[in-house]
């Protein structure tokens, strides 16, 4: 069962949800940016400069969070996002390497 913020447990992460989240090029860019960042990197949603409205940005990060790809936490008046690197690698080995290689 997802936690109160909508983050699924590792065992609840499904290939269907992850691939669905990654099907969108903007969401894939977010994950690729996080993969290429430091493992402990924590960024704001707007730092990805996706060029979309705030409501669309919120939607994209909700999909990423609910699929289990990212972890979001409130930090004052903003939300920070981190890649669930270890969880993804344990559930879907090699997936992050494929995303990192995408041109």
C-alpha positions, 0 to 999 in steps of 0.5 A: 500500500502506498504511503500517505504521500503516494509513494508505493513500496518497492514490492508494489512497483509494477512494470506497467506503471513504470513504463507508463510513466517513462512513456512521456518524453518530459517524464523520461527527461526528468528521470534521465537528469536525475540518473546523471545527477549525484546519487543523493541529489535533491531538486525542486520540480521547477529546476528541470525547466520542462516549459509547461504550466504548473498544473502540468508539472504537478501532473507529471511529478504525480505520475512519477511519484505514484509509479515509484520512480521518484520520492517527493518530500515537502521542504518548506514551501517547495517540494523536493524530488529524488530518484529512488535509485536503489529501489528501481535497481533492485526491482528493475535491474538495468533500467536506469542504465538504459535511460542514461544511455538514451540520447 
